[in-house]
Amino acid sequence: MFQRPALPFFHPATLIATWFGSGLARFAPGTWGSLAALPCAAALVWLGGPWTLLAAAGLVFLAGLWAGARYAAASGSGDPGAVVVDEVAGQWLALFPVALDLRLYPVAFLAFRFFDIAKVWPANWMDRRLKGGFGIMADDVVAGLYAAAVAYGVTIWIDQESLFSWTY
């Protein structure tokens, strides 16, 4: 069910890169990493609000630069599937506009998974051309920004619908 990590499990690079082991799932590790990001995001929002989530996404991005590069070097792969810290940073970006409404987390999750898999430009260019930790992280940041735009659009649509649902 789980793959063996490229570094010892409790190595800091493994813990960060695989988001505490969620990326070690043999099937759809990126989806598992994105799912593991959701309760962490909710806890961060509960502790400090949406801006805390955004700041944490920035910190995870920076940590992912190092951990992703270190884990990739140990595995001998440019972007190993087990590295899901990039999904965490991207998922948290996608959640930012809907951070205060847990009902919209599935919208942000699905939008992020779509854009992460589809690799819409410039993510596809970044995925092919950029190397190392930045190459691992960059395309998921783009996917997160696209997904954030979709999630924000859904909030506007919901608010607009509620304007016209008044009962007299």
C-alpha positions in Angstrom: 0.0 0.0 0.0 2.9 2.4 0.8 6.2 2.8 -1.0 9.5 2.8 0.8 10.9 6.4 1.2 14.1 7.4 -0.5 15.5 8.6 2.8 14.8 7.3 6.3 11.2 8.1 7.2 12.0 10.4 10.1 14.6 12.4 8.1 13.3 16.0 8.1 13.4 16.1 4.2 11.2 12.9 4.1 8.7 14.2 6.6 8.4 17.5 4.8 8.6 16.3 1.2 6.1 13.4 1.7 4.0 15.5 4.0 4.4 13.2 6.9 4.1 10.1 4.8 0.9 10.9 2.8 2.9 11.0 -0.4 4.1 7.4 0.2 0.8 6.0 -1.0 1.3 3.9 -4.1 -1.9 5.0 -5.7 -2.5 8.8 -6.4 0.1 10.2 -4.0 -0.7 13.8 -5.1 -4.3 13.4 -4.3 -3.4 11.9 -0.9 -1.1 14.8 -0.2 -3.8 17.3 -1.2 -6.3 15.6 1.1 -3.8 15.6 3.9 -3.4 19.4 3.4 -7.1 20.0 4.1 -7.3 19.4 7.9 -4.0 21.2 8.4 -5.4 24.2 6.5 -8.6 24.2 8.6 -6.5 24.2 11.8 -4.3 27.1 10.5 -7.4 29.1 9.7 -9.0 28.3 13.0 -5.8 29.4 14.8 -5.1 32.6 12.8 -7.5 33.1 9.9 -6.9 33.1 6.1 -3.8 35.2 6.2 -2.2 32.7 8.5 -3.0 30.0 5.9 -1.4 32.2 3.2 1.7 32.8 5.2 1.9 29.1 6.0 1.7 28.3 2.3 4.7 30.6 1.7 6.6 28.8 4.5 5.7 25.4 3.2 6.8 26.5 -0.3 10.2 27.6 1.1 10.6 24.3 3.1 9.5 22.4 0.0 12.3 23.9 -2.1 14.9 22.3 0.2 13.0 19.1 1.1 11.8 18.4 -2.4 15.3 18.8 -3.8 16.9 16.7 -1.1 14.4 13.9 -1.4 14.6 14.0 -5.2 18.4 13.7 -5.1 18.2 10.7 -2.8 15.6 9.0 -5.0 17.5 9.7 -8.2 14.3 11.2 -9.8 13.7 14.8 -10.9 10.2 14.9 -9.4 9.4 11.8 -7.4 5.7 11.1 -7.0 6.2 10.7 -3.2 7.1 14.4 -3.0 3.7 16.1 -2.2 4.8 19.2 -0.3 4.2 21.0 -3.5 0.6 19.8 -3.4 0.3 21.1 0.1 1.5 24.6 -0.8 -0.7 24.7 -3.9 -3.8 23.4 -2.1 -3.4 26.0 0.6 -3.2 28.7 -2.0 -6.4 27.3 -3.6 -8.1 27.3 -0.2 -7.2 30.9 0.7 -10.3 32.6 -0.9 -12.7 30.1 0.8 -10.7 29.6 4.0 -13.6 30.7 6.3 -16.2 28.4 4.7 -15.5 24.7 5.2 -18.4 23.9 2.8 -16.3 25.2 -0.1 -13.2 23.2 0.7 -14.3 20.5 -1.7 -14.6 23.1 -4.5 -11.0 24.3 -3.9 -9.8 20.7 -3.6 -11.3 19.5 -6.8 -10.3 22.7 -8.7 -6.7 22.3 -7.5 -6.6 18.6 -8.4 -7.9 19.5 -11.9 -5.3 22.2 -12.5 -2.5 20.2 -11.0 -3.2 17.2 -13.3 -4.1 19.3 -16.4 -1.0 21.4 -16.1 -2.5 24.5 -17.8 0.1 27.0 -19.1 2.5 28.1 -17.6 2.4 25.1 -15.3 3.1 22.7 -18.2 6.1 24.8 -19.2 7.4 24.9 -15.6 7.0 21.2 -15.2 9.1 20.5 -18.3 11.8 23.2 -18.0 12.4 24.0 -14.3 14.6 21.6 -12.3 15.4 21.0 -8.6 13.3 22.1 -5.7 11.9 25.1 -7.6 10.9 22.9 -10.5 9.0 20.6 -8.1 7.2 23.4 -6.4 6.5 26.0 -9.1 3.9 24.2 -11.2 1.7 23.4 -8.2 1.8 27.1 -7.1 0.4 28.0 -10.6 -2.3 25.2 -10.2 -3.1 26.7 -6.7 -3.5 30.2 -8.1 -5.8 28.9 -10.9 -7.8 26.9 -8.4 -8.0 29.9 -6.0 -9.5 32.0 -8.9 -12.1 29.2 -9.5 -12.9 29.0 -5.8 -13.3 32.7 -5.5 -15.5 32.7 -8.6 -17.8 30.2 -6.9 -18.1 32.4 -3.8 -19.1 35.3 -6.0 -21.6 33.1 -7.8 -23.1 31.9 -4.5 -23.3 35.4 -3.1 -25.0 36.6 -6.3 -27.5 33.7 -6.2 -28.4 34.6 -2.6 -29.1 38.2 -3.6 -32.0 36.9 -5.8 -33.3 34.4 -3.3 -35.0 36.8 -0.9 -38.5 35.9 0.2 -41.0 38.7 0.4 
